[in-house]
Amino acid sequence: VVPAQGGMGGTMDTQANALAEIFARHLGGRYRLLHLPEGISAQAAEELCSIAQVRETLELLHHADVLLYGVSHAQALSQERGFGAMEREVLEKTGAIAEALGFYFNAQGAMVSNRSAIALRAADLGRRIKTAAVAVGRRKAEAIIAVCMHHPHRLLVTDEGAALRMMELLRV
């Protein structure tokens, strides 16, 4: 099990590295950590990617059979991760309503910002043979639609609240 992102901020139990370890333990498998903090400069990322352990983990990620990732509401996530006022303003001005793997999308599904292009590209969302987006909660319905409708998926894991709100939003 390989995390698709490095450090994301927030609590330890929602960190990609911690989740990879938990999934691997429950599956009886092995895991790798990805030591790449979110939001670092391209130059810093390039330097970190020259480290063998990081490079090998990224190589495993690029050949993964399954990509499982969360979808979040952009503004809520920016507050949870402690973005500065300028960063939150940029997200608002660009119309970002959804976040997935460090990519921020507007309501039309276009990528409007990117805080983590180190491991994956936006085109990787839905392009894998087995891609699963995970998002729960009524408040995430718009974000789910923005990401999933414009980046085809084989599987969406959600709850009734989000599903009912998505149905409301999609009725024209």
PyMOL commands that place a pseudoatom at each C-alpha (Angstrom):
pseudoatom trace, name=CA, resn=VAL, resi=1, chain=A, elem=C, hetatm=0, pos=[0.000, 0.000, 0.000]
pseudoatom trace, name=CA, resn=VAL, resi=2, chain=A, elem=C, hetatm=0, pos=[1.464, 3.319, -1.103]
pseudoatom trace, name=CA, resn=PRO, resi=3, chain=A, elem=C, hetatm=0, pos=[0.150, 6.768, -0.125]
pseudoatom trace, name=CA, resn=ALA, resi=4, chain=A, elem=C, hetatm=0, pos=[-0.692, 9.040, -3.053]
pseudoatom trace, name=CA, resn=GLN, resi=5, chain=A, elem=C, hetatm=0, pos=[0.245, 12.143, -1.063]
pseudoatom trace, name=CA, resn=GLY, resi=6, chain=A, elem=C, hetatm=0, pos=[2.856, 12.996, 1.499]
pseudoatom trace, name=CA, resn=GLY, resi=7, chain=A, elem=C, hetatm=0, pos=[2.162, 15.139, 4.546]
pseudoatom trace, name=CA, resn=MET, resi=8, chain=A, elem=C, hetatm=0, pos=[-1.179, 16.911, 4.318]
pseudoatom trace, name=CA, resn=GLY, resi=9, chain=A, elem=C, hetatm=0, pos=[-1.510, 18.723, 7.617]
pseudoatom trace, name=CA, resn=GLY, resi=10, chain=A, elem=C, hetatm=0, pos=[-4.425, 18.112, 9.917]
pseudoatom trace, name=CA, resn=THR, resi=11, chain=A, elem=C, hetatm=0, pos=[-4.626, 15.226, 12.356]
pseudoatom trace, name=CA, resn=MET, resi=12, chain=A, elem=C, hetatm=0, pos=[-2.377, 12.194, 12.262]
pseudoatom trace, name=CA, resn=ASP, resi=13, chain=A, elem=C, hetatm=0, pos=[-5.241, 9.734, 11.768]
pseudoatom trace, name=CA, resn=THR, resi=14, chain=A, elem=C, hetatm=0, pos=[-6.109, 11.322, 8.401]
pseudoatom trace, name=CA, resn=GLN, resi=15, chain=A, elem=C, hetatm=0, pos=[-2.554, 11.502, 7.040]
pseudoatom trace, name=CA, resn=ALA, resi=16, chain=A, elem=C, hetatm=0, pos=[-1.995, 9.510, 3.843]
pseudoatom trace, name=CA, resn=ASN, resi=17, chain=A, elem=C, hetatm=0, pos=[1.050, 7.788, 5.339]
pseudoatom trace, name=CA, resn=ALA, resi=18, chain=A, elem=C, hetatm=0, pos=[-0.906, 6.716, 8.442]
pseudoatom trace, name=CA, resn=LEU, resi=19, chain=A, elem=C, hetatm=0, pos=[-3.834, 5.487, 6.346]
pseudoatom trace, name=CA, resn=ALA, resi=20, chain=A, elem=C, hetatm=0, pos=[-1.498, 3.481, 4.101]
pseudoatom trace, name=CA, resn=GLU, resi=21, chain=A, elem=C, hetatm=0, pos=[-0.050, 1.774, 7.170]
pseudoatom trace, name=CA, resn=ILE, resi=22, chain=A, elem=C, hetatm=0, pos=[-3.520, 1.005, 8.572]
pseudoatom trace, name=CA, resn=PHE, resi=23, chain=A, elem=C, hetatm=0, pos=[-4.808, -0.376, 5.247]
pseudoatom trace, name=CA, resn=ALA, resi=24, chain=A, elem=C, hetatm=0, pos=[-1.700, -2.525, 4.792]
pseudoatom trace, name=CA, resn=ARG, resi=25, chain=A, elem=C, hetatm=0, pos=[-2.001, -3.914, 8.317]
pseudoatom trace, name=CA, resn=HIS, resi=26, chain=A, elem=C, hetatm=0, pos=[-5.658, -4.863, 7.765]
pseudoatom trace, name=CA, resn=LEU, resi=27, chain=A, elem=C, hetatm=0, pos=[-4.882, -6.379, 4.379]
pseudoatom trace, name=CA, resn=GLY, resi=28, chain=A, elem=C, hetatm=0, pos=[-1.943, -8.345, 5.747]
pseudoatom trace, name=CA, resn=GLY, resi=29, chain=A, elem=C, hetatm=0, pos=[0.365, -6.532, 3.361]
pseudoatom trace, name=CA, resn=ARG, resi=30, chain=A, elem=C, hetatm=0, pos=[3.252, -4.108, 3.357]
pseudoatom trace, name=CA, resn=TYR, resi=31, chain=A, elem=C, hetatm=0, pos=[3.320, -0.338, 2.972]
pseudoatom trace, name=CA, resn=ARG, resi=32, chain=A, elem=C, hetatm=0, pos=[5.667, 2.449, 2.017]
pseudoatom trace, name=CA, resn=LEU, resi=33, chain=A, elem=C, hetatm=0, pos=[5.753, 5.973, 3.401]
pseudoatom trace, name=CA, resn=LEU, resi=34, chain=A, elem=C, hetatm=0, pos=[5.916, 9.024, 1.166]
pseudoatom trace, name=CA, resn=HIS, resi=35, chain=A, elem=C, hetatm=0, pos=[8.034, 11.790, 2.676]
pseudoatom trace, name=CA, resn=LEU, resi=36, chain=A, elem=C, hetatm=0, pos=[6.781, 14.734, 0.626]
pseudoatom trace, name=CA, resn=PRO, resi=37, chain=A, elem=C, hetatm=0, pos=[5.053, 17.573, 2.467]
pseudoatom trace, name=CA, resn=GLU, resi=38, chain=A, elem=C, hetatm=0, pos=[2.139, 19.246, 0.699]
pseudoatom trace, name=CA, resn=GLY, resi=39, chain=A, elem=C, hetatm=0, pos=[2.646, 22.697, -0.741]
pseudoatom trace, name=CA, resn=ILE, resi=40, chain=A, elem=C, hetatm=0, pos=[6.425, 22.649, -1.145]
pseudoatom trace, name=CA, resn=SER, resi=41, chain=A, elem=C, hetatm=0, pos=[8.101, 24.420, -4.042]
pseudoatom trace, name=CA, resn=ALA, resi=42, chain=A, elem=C, hetatm=0, pos=[8.837, 22.608, -7.290]
pseudoatom trace, name=CA, resn=GLN, resi=43, chain=A, elem=C, hetatm=0, pos=[12.566, 22.954, -6.611]
pseudoatom trace, name=CA, resn=ALA, resi=44, chain=A, elem=C, hetatm=0, pos=[12.256, 21.415, -3.132]
pseudoatom trace, name=CA, resn=ALA, resi=45, chain=A, elem=C, hetatm=0, pos=[10.061, 18.625, -4.514]
pseudoatom trace, name=CA, resn=GLU, resi=46, chain=A, elem=C, hetatm=0, pos=[12.599, 17.841, -7.217]
pseudoatom trace, name=CA, resn=GLU, resi=47, chain=A, elem=C, hetatm=0, pos=[15.342, 17.640, -4.612]
pseudoatom trace, name=CA, resn=LEU, resi=48, chain=A, elem=C, hetatm=0, pos=[13.288, 15.307, -2.403]
pseudoatom trace, name=CA, resn=CYS, resi=49, chain=A, elem=C, hetatm=0, pos=[12.428, 13.128, -5.407]
pseudoatom trace, name=CA, resn=SER, resi=50, chain=A, elem=C, hetatm=0, pos=[16.128, 12.522, -5.954]
pseudoatom trace, name=CA, resn=ILE, resi=51, chain=A, elem=C, hetatm=0, pos=[16.208, 10.513, -2.713]
pseudoatom trace, name=CA, resn=ALA, resi=52, chain=A, elem=C, hetatm=0, pos=[16.014, 6.802, -3.563]
pseudoatom trace, name=CA, resn=GLN, resi=53, chain=A, elem=C, hetatm=0, pos=[13.295, 5.976, -1.012]
pseudoatom trace, name=CA, resn=VAL, resi=54, chain=A, elem=C, hetatm=0, pos=[11.011, 8.743, -2.327]
pseudoatom trace, name=CA, resn=ARG, resi=55, chain=A, elem=C, hetatm=0, pos=[11.717, 7.883, -5.964]
pseudoatom trace, name=CA, resn=GLU, resi=56, chain=A, elem=C, hetatm=0, pos=[10.988, 4.174, -5.383]
pseudoatom trace, name=CA, resn=THR, resi=57, chain=A, elem=C, hetatm=0, pos=[7.719, 4.945, -3.576]
pseudoatom trace, name=CA, resn=LEU, resi=58, chain=A, elem=C, hetatm=0, pos=[6.600, 7.232, -6.415]
pseudoatom trace, name=CA, resn=GLU, resi=59, chain=A, elem=C, hetatm=0, pos=[7.435, 4.510, -8.925]
pseudoatom trace, name=CA, resn=LEU, resi=60, chain=A, elem=C, hetatm=0, pos=[5.232, 2.059, -7.005]
pseudoatom trace, name=CA, resn=LEU, resi=61, chain=A, elem=C, hetatm=0, pos=[2.442, 4.645, -6.943]
pseudoatom trace, name=CA, resn=HIS, resi=62, chain=A, elem=C, hetatm=0, pos=[2.592, 5.146, -10.703]
pseudoatom trace, name=CA, resn=HIS, resi=63, chain=A, elem=C, hetatm=0, pos=[2.133, 1.392, -11.200]
pseudoatom trace, name=CA, resn=ALA, resi=64, chain=A, elem=C, hetatm=0, pos=[-0.591, 0.910, -8.599]
pseudoatom trace, name=CA, resn=ASP, resi=65, chain=A, elem=C, hetatm=0, pos=[-3.600, -1.198, -9.551]
pseudoatom trace, name=CA, resn=VAL, resi=66, chain=A, elem=C, hetatm=0, pos=[-6.017, 0.794, -7.381]
pseudoatom trace, name=CA, resn=LEU, resi=67, chain=A, elem=C, hetatm=0, pos=[-6.183, 4.489, -6.577]
pseudoatom trace, name=CA, resn=LEU, resi=68, chain=A, elem=C, hetatm=0, pos=[-8.328, 5.265, -3.522]
pseudoatom trace, name=CA, resn=TYR, resi=69, chain=A, elem=C, hetatm=0, pos=[-8.659, 8.911, -2.540]
pseudoatom trace, name=CA, resn=GLY, resi=70, chain=A, elem=C, hetatm=0, pos=[-10.864, 11.350, -0.722]
pseudoatom trace, name=CA, resn=VAL, resi=71, chain=A, elem=C, hetatm=0, pos=[-12.869, 14.248, -2.114]
pseudoatom trace, name=CA, resn=SER, resi=72, chain=A, elem=C, hetatm=0, pos=[-13.305, 17.341, 0.037]
pseudoatom trace, name=CA, resn=HIS, resi=73, chain=A, elem=C, hetatm=0, pos=[-14.967, 20.722, -0.093]
pseudoatom trace, name=CA, resn=ALA, resi=74, chain=A, elem=C, hetatm=0, pos=[-12.198, 23.163, -1.049]
pseudoatom trace, name=CA, resn=GLN, resi=75, chain=A, elem=C, hetatm=0, pos=[-12.912, 25.979, 1.398]
pseudoatom trace, name=CA, resn=ALA, resi=76, chain=A, elem=C, hetatm=0, pos=[-13.515, 23.683, 4.376]
pseudoatom trace, name=CA, resn=LEU, resi=77, chain=A, elem=C, hetatm=0, pos=[-10.316, 21.790, 3.642]
pseudoatom trace, name=CA, resn=SER, resi=78, chain=A, elem=C, hetatm=0, pos=[-8.287, 24.977, 3.265]
pseudoatom trace, name=CA, resn=GLN, resi=79, chain=A, elem=C, hetatm=0, pos=[-9.364, 26.001, 6.771]
pseudoatom trace, name=CA, resn=GLU, resi=80, chain=A, elem=C, hetatm=0, pos=[-8.670, 22.539, 8.232]
pseudoatom trace, name=CA, resn=ARG, resi=81, chain=A, elem=C, hetatm=0, pos=[-5.176, 22.551, 6.755]
pseudoatom trace, name=CA, resn=GLY, resi=82, chain=A, elem=C, hetatm=0, pos=[-4.457, 26.067, 7.951]
pseudoatom trace, name=CA, resn=PHE, resi=83, chain=A, elem=C, hetatm=0, pos=[-4.046, 27.827, 4.610]
pseudoatom trace, name=CA, resn=GLY, resi=84, chain=A, elem=C, hetatm=0, pos=[-3.215, 31.497, 4.846]
pseudoatom trace, name=CA, resn=ALA, resi=85, chain=A, elem=C, hetatm=0, pos=[-5.777, 34.170, 3.984]
pseudoatom trace, name=CA, resn=MET, resi=86, chain=A, elem=C, hetatm=0, pos=[-4.148, 34.770, 0.577]
pseudoatom trace, name=CA, resn=GLU, resi=87, chain=A, elem=C, hetatm=0, pos=[-4.302, 31.082, -0.358]
pseudoatom trace, name=CA, resn=ARG, resi=88, chain=A, elem=C, hetatm=0, pos=[-7.965, 30.847, 0.667]
pseudoatom trace, name=CA, resn=GLU, resi=89, chain=A, elem=C, hetatm=0, pos=[-8.728, 34.014, -1.320]
pseudoatom trace, name=CA, resn=VAL, resi=90, chain=A, elem=C, hetatm=0, pos=[-7.102, 32.529, -4.430]
pseudoatom trace, name=CA, resn=LEU, resi=91, chain=A, elem=C, hetatm=0, pos=[-9.272, 29.415, -4.085]
pseudoatom trace, name=CA, resn=GLU, resi=92, chain=A, elem=C, hetatm=0, pos=[-12.367, 31.572, -3.729]
pseudoatom trace, name=CA, resn=LYS, resi=93, chain=A, elem=C, hetatm=0, pos=[-11.485, 33.802, -6.707]
pseudoatom trace, name=CA, resn=THR, resi=94, chain=A, elem=C, hetatm=0, pos=[-10.837, 30.796, -8.950]
pseudoatom trace, name=CA, resn=GLY, resi=95, chain=A, elem=C, hetatm=0, pos=[-14.138, 29.218, -7.973]
pseudoatom trace, name=CA, resn=ALA, resi=96, chain=A, elem=C, hetatm=0, pos=[-12.574, 26.166, -6.333]
pseudoatom trace, name=CA, resn=ILE, resi=97, chain=A, elem=C, hetatm=0, pos=[-15.273, 24.036, -4.733]
pseudoatom trace, name=CA, resn=ALA, resi=98, chain=A, elem=C, hetatm=0, pos=[-13.588, 20.623, -4.626]
pseudoatom trace, name=CA, resn=GLU, resi=99, chain=A, elem=C, hetatm=0, pos=[-10.252, 19.097, -3.649]
pseudoatom trace, name=CA, resn=ALA, resi=100, chain=A, elem=C, hetatm=0, pos=[-8.843, 15.678, -4.495]
pseudoatom trace, name=CA, resn=LEU, resi=101, chain=A, elem=C, hetatm=0, pos=[-5.201, 14.668, -3.999]
pseudoatom trace, name=CA, resn=GLY, resi=102, chain=A, elem=C, hetatm=0, pos=[-4.095, 18.295, -3.701]
pseudoatom trace, name=CA, resn=PHE, resi=103, chain=A, elem=C, hetatm=0, pos=[-5.872, 19.376, -6.892]
pseudoatom trace, name=CA, resn=TYR, resi=104, chain=A, elem=C, hetatm=0, pos=[-8.616, 21.996, -6.646]
pseudoatom trace, name=CA, resn=PHE, resi=105, chain=A, elem=C, hetatm=0, pos=[-11.533, 22.011, -9.077]
pseudoatom trace, name=CA, resn=ASN, resi=106, chain=A, elem=C, hetatm=0, pos=[-14.306, 24.443, -9.963]
pseudoatom trace, name=CA, resn=ALA, resi=107, chain=A, elem=C, hetatm=0, pos=[-17.945, 23.428, -10.458]
pseudoatom trace, name=CA, resn=GLN, resi=108, chain=A, elem=C, hetatm=0, pos=[-17.247, 22.547, -14.105]
pseudoatom trace, name=CA, resn=GLY, resi=109, chain=A, elem=C, hetatm=0, pos=[-14.517, 20.098, -13.085]
pseudoatom trace, name=CA, resn=ALA, resi=110, chain=A, elem=C, hetatm=0, pos=[-11.633, 22.216, -14.364]
pseudoatom trace, name=CA, resn=MET, resi=111, chain=A, elem=C, hetatm=0, pos=[-8.497, 22.218, -12.228]
pseudoatom trace, name=CA, resn=VAL, resi=112, chain=A, elem=C, hetatm=0, pos=[-8.015, 25.746, -10.883]
pseudoatom trace, name=CA, resn=SER, resi=113, chain=A, elem=C, hetatm=0, pos=[-5.199, 25.206, -8.388]
pseudoatom trace, name=CA, resn=ASN, resi=114, chain=A, elem=C, hetatm=0, pos=[-2.645, 22.593, -7.496]
pseudoatom trace, name=CA, resn=ARG, resi=115, chain=A, elem=C, hetatm=0, pos=[-0.847, 22.200, -4.197]
pseudoatom trace, name=CA, resn=SER, resi=116, chain=A, elem=C, hetatm=0, pos=[0.556, 18.720, -4.756]
pseudoatom trace, name=CA, resn=ALA, resi=117, chain=A, elem=C, hetatm=0, pos=[1.516, 17.819, -8.322]
pseudoatom trace, name=CA, resn=ILE, resi=118, chain=A, elem=C, hetatm=0, pos=[4.469, 15.765, -7.192]
pseudoatom trace, name=CA, resn=ALA, resi=119, chain=A, elem=C, hetatm=0, pos=[3.018, 12.277, -7.143]
pseudoatom trace, name=CA, resn=LEU, resi=120, chain=A, elem=C, hetatm=0, pos=[0.049, 12.397, -9.527]
pseudoatom trace, name=CA, resn=ARG, resi=121, chain=A, elem=C, hetatm=0, pos=[-1.538, 14.564, -12.187]
pseudoatom trace, name=CA, resn=ALA, resi=122, chain=A, elem=C, hetatm=0, pos=[-5.194, 15.611, -12.309]
pseudoatom trace, name=CA, resn=ALA, resi=123, chain=A, elem=C, hetatm=0, pos=[-5.593, 13.319, -15.340]
pseudoatom trace, name=CA, resn=ASP, resi=124, chain=A, elem=C, hetatm=0, pos=[-4.840, 10.357, -13.057]
pseudoatom trace, name=CA, resn=LEU, resi=125, chain=A, elem=C, hetatm=0, pos=[-8.202, 10.850, -11.314]
pseudoatom trace, name=CA, resn=GLY, resi=126, chain=A, elem=C, hetatm=0, pos=[-10.461, 8.316, -12.952]
pseudoatom trace, name=CA, resn=ARG, resi=127, chain=A, elem=C, hetatm=0, pos=[-7.896, 7.111, -15.480]
pseudoatom trace, name=CA, resn=ARG, resi=128, chain=A, elem=C, hetatm=0, pos=[-6.748, 4.126, -13.485]
pseudoatom trace, name=CA, resn=ILE, resi=129, chain=A, elem=C, hetatm=0, pos=[-8.339, 0.752, -14.083]
pseudoatom trace, name=CA, resn=LYS, resi=130, chain=A, elem=C, hetatm=0, pos=[-9.635, 0.726, -10.503]
pseudoatom trace, name=CA, resn=THR, resi=131, chain=A, elem=C, hetatm=0, pos=[-10.230, 4.217, -9.141]
pseudoatom trace, name=CA, resn=ALA, resi=132, chain=A, elem=C, hetatm=0, pos=[-12.389, 4.884, -6.106]
pseudoatom trace, name=CA, resn=ALA, resi=133, chain=A, elem=C, hetatm=0, pos=[-13.321, 8.282, -4.760]
pseudoatom trace, name=CA, resn=VAL, resi=134, chain=A, elem=C, hetatm=0, pos=[-14.446, 8.442, -1.144]
pseudoatom trace, name=CA, resn=ALA, resi=135, chain=A, elem=C, hetatm=0, pos=[-16.501, 11.296, 0.313]
pseudoatom trace, name=CA, resn=VAL, resi=136, chain=A, elem=C, hetatm=0, pos=[-19.227, 11.411, 2.907]
pseudoatom trace, name=CA, resn=GLY, resi=137, chain=A, elem=C, hetatm=0, pos=[-21.531, 14.117, 4.140]
pseudoatom trace, name=CA, resn=ARG, resi=138, chain=A, elem=C, hetatm=0, pos=[-24.221, 16.231, 2.565]
pseudoatom trace, name=CA, resn=ARG, resi=139, chain=A, elem=C, hetatm=0, pos=[-21.912, 19.262, 2.512]
pseudoatom trace, name=CA, resn=LYS, resi=140, chain=A, elem=C, hetatm=0, pos=[-19.538, 17.486, 0.107]
pseudoatom trace, name=CA, resn=ALA, resi=141, chain=A, elem=C, hetatm=0, pos=[-22.149, 16.844, -2.602]
pseudoatom trace, name=CA, resn=GLU, resi=142, chain=A, elem=C, hetatm=0, pos=[-21.061, 19.715, -4.870]
pseudoatom trace, name=CA, resn=ALA, resi=143, chain=A, elem=C, hetatm=0, pos=[-17.414, 18.728, -4.496]
pseudoatom trace, name=CA, resn=ILE, resi=144, chain=A, elem=C, hetatm=0, pos=[-18.186, 15.106, -5.374]
pseudoatom trace, name=CA, resn=ILE, resi=145, chain=A, elem=C, hetatm=0, pos=[-20.052, 16.184, -8.499]
pseudoatom trace, name=CA, resn=ALA, resi=146, chain=A, elem=C, hetatm=0, pos=[-17.239, 18.527, -9.587]
pseudoatom trace, name=CA, resn=VAL, resi=147, chain=A, elem=C, hetatm=0, pos=[-14.593, 15.819, -9.300]
pseudoatom trace, name=CA, resn=CYS, resi=148, chain=A, elem=C, hetatm=0, pos=[-16.470, 12.681, -10.320]
pseudoatom trace, name=CA, resn=MET, resi=149, chain=A, elem=C, hetatm=0, pos=[-18.654, 13.881, -13.166]
pseudoatom trace, name=CA, resn=HIS, resi=150, chain=A, elem=C, hetatm=0, pos=[-15.736, 15.339, -15.056]
pseudoatom trace, name=CA, resn=HIS, resi=151, chain=A, elem=C, hetatm=0, pos=[-13.171, 12.669, -14.188]
pseudoatom trace, name=CA, resn=PRO, resi=152, chain=A, elem=C, hetatm=0, pos=[-14.923, 9.317, -14.756]
pseudoatom trace, name=CA, resn=HIS, resi=153, chain=A, elem=C, hetatm=0, pos=[-14.707, 6.787, -11.954]
pseudoatom trace, name=CA, resn=ARG, resi=154, chain=A, elem=C, hetatm=0, pos=[-15.516, 3.148, -11.570]
pseudoatom trace, name=CA, resn=LEU, resi=155, chain=A, elem=C, hetatm=0, pos=[-16.521, 3.548, -7.930]
pseudoatom trace, name=CA, resn=LEU, resi=156, chain=A, elem=C, hetatm=0, pos=[-17.722, 6.269, -5.575]
pseudoatom trace, name=CA, resn=VAL, resi=157, chain=A, elem=C, hetatm=0, pos=[-18.036, 5.441, -1.896]
pseudoatom trace, name=CA, resn=THR, resi=158, chain=A, elem=C, hetatm=0, pos=[-20.373, 7.835, -0.131]
pseudoatom trace, name=CA, resn=ASP, resi=159, chain=A, elem=C, hetatm=0, pos=[-23.257, 7.999, 2.315]
pseudoatom trace, name=CA, resn=GLU, resi=160, chain=A, elem=C, hetatm=0, pos=[-26.980, 8.599, 2.020]
pseudoatom trace, name=CA, resn=GLY, resi=161, chain=A, elem=C, hetatm=0, pos=[-26.777, 12.292, 2.910]
pseudoatom trace, name=CA, resn=ALA, resi=162, chain=A, elem=C, hetatm=0, pos=[-24.305, 13.052, 0.133]
pseudoatom trace, name=CA, resn=ALA, resi=163, chain=A, elem=C, hetatm=0, pos=[-26.167, 10.848, -2.349]
pseudoatom trace, name=CA, resn=LEU, resi=164, chain=A, elem=C, hetatm=0, pos=[-29.519, 12.522, -1.695]
pseudoatom trace, name=CA, resn=ARG, resi=165, chain=A, elem=C, hetatm=0, pos=[-27.994, 15.999, -1.963]
pseudoatom trace, name=CA, resn=MET, resi=166, chain=A, elem=C, hetatm=0, pos=[-26.266, 15.059, -5.228]
pseudoatom trace, name=CA, resn=MET, resi=167, chain=A, elem=C, hetatm=0, pos=[-29.597, 13.895, -6.609]
pseudoatom trace, name=CA, resn=GLU, resi=168, chain=A, elem=C, hetatm=0, pos=[-31.141, 17.250, -5.640]
pseudoatom trace, name=CA, resn=LEU, resi=169, chain=A, elem=C, hetatm=0, pos=[-28.325, 19.185, -7.301]
pseudoatom trace, name=CA, resn=LEU, resi=170, chain=A, elem=C, hetatm=0, pos=[-28.393, 17.125, -10.485]
pseudoatom trace, name=CA, resn=ARG, resi=171, chain=A, elem=C, hetatm=0, pos=[-32.120, 17.586, -11.068]
pseudoatom trace, name=CA, resn=VAL, resi=172, chain=A, elem=C, hetatm=0, pos=[-32.362, 20.349, -13.608]
for i in range(1, 172): cmd.bond("trace and resi %d" % i, "trace and resi %d" % (i + 1))
show_as sticks, trace
zoom trace
